[in-house]
Amino acid sequence: MILSRRLRRGTQTLIGPVLGVALTGYFAYNLVIGDRGLSAWWRLSQQLQTQEASLVALQEQRKALDRKVSNLSPEHLDLDLLDERVRATLNLVAPNEVVIMREGPPH
């Protein structure tokens, strides 16, 4: 009887600290590995850096295309560029021109 009473009292005094350690472990695990933890934050920051780099490259491509389009505008018509685009689009050459065929995709 005395042994069972001491055993109950011992388990009652251990319940609180064990529960505290278990909760602390749970929150520590989720802090590091959880869906919104440090590893997820690091992974997302890496993705953000790569996406920002591709955004800069796409913005440069867009600027180059904008410059090309502005040369085709009626206010500033570049006849050489217009001639180049017409020949490339319609696949035409003048009668007195020599065509040199290259293998591979056109540049």
BELQUI-V971036 format. One record per residue. N is the residue number from 1. RES is the residue in one letter. PSI is psi in degrees with one decimal (NA if undefined). Layout:
BEGIN
n-><N/N>
res-><RES/RES>
psi-><PSI/PSI>
END
This chain:
BEGIN
n-><1/2/3/4/5/6/7/8/9/10/11/12/13/14/15/16/17/18/19/20/21/22/23/24/25/26/27/28/29/30/31/32/33/34/35/36/37/38/39/40/41/42/43/44/45/46/47/48/49/50/51/52/53/54/55/56/57/58/59/60/61/62/63/64/65/66/67/68/69/70/71/72/73/74/75/76/77/78/79/80/81/82/83/84/85/86/87/88/89/90/91/92/93/94/95/96/97/98/99/100/101/102/103/104/105/106/107>
res-><M/I/L/S/R/R/L/R/R/G/T/Q/T/L/I/G/P/V/L/G/V/A/L/T/G/Y/F/A/Y/N/L/V/I/G/D/R/G/L/S/A/W/W/R/L/S/Q/Q/L/Q/T/Q/E/A/S/L/V/A/L/Q/E/Q/R/K/A/L/D/R/K/V/S/N/L/S/P/E/H/L/D/L/D/L/L/D/E/R/V/R/A/T/L/N/L/V/A/P/N/E/V/V/I/M/R/E/G/P/P/H>
psi-><-45.8/-37.1/-41.8/-34.7/-42.4/-37.7/-41.8/-45.3/-39.3/-41.2/-35.2/-34.8/-21.5/-21.4/-46.4/-54.9/-38.2/-42.2/-40.0/-43.7/-39.7/-44.0/-41.1/-41.9/-40.8/-48.1/-35.7/-41.6/-47.2/-27.8/-37.6/-47.7/-11.3/176.1/-30.5/26.5/-171.7/-37.9/-38.4/-39.2/-42.5/-42.6/-42.9/-35.8/-34.2/-43.1/-38.2/-41.8/-42.8/-38.4/-36.1/-37.1/-42.4/-31.5/-42.5/-42.5/-41.6/-34.8/-37.3/-41.3/-40.3/-40.5/-41.6/-42.4/-37.3/-40.2/-40.6/-41.4/-37.5/-28.6/-19.0/-0.7/153.9/-28.5/-32.9/78.1/118.2/109.5/-35.0/-43.6/-39.5/-43.4/-42.4/-44.7/-39.5/-44.4/-40.4/-39.3/-45.5/-7.6/48.9/154.2/159.2/156.6/-28.4/14.6/152.4/130.7/127.4/116.4/134.4/149.9/148.5/174.6/147.8/147.5/NA>
END
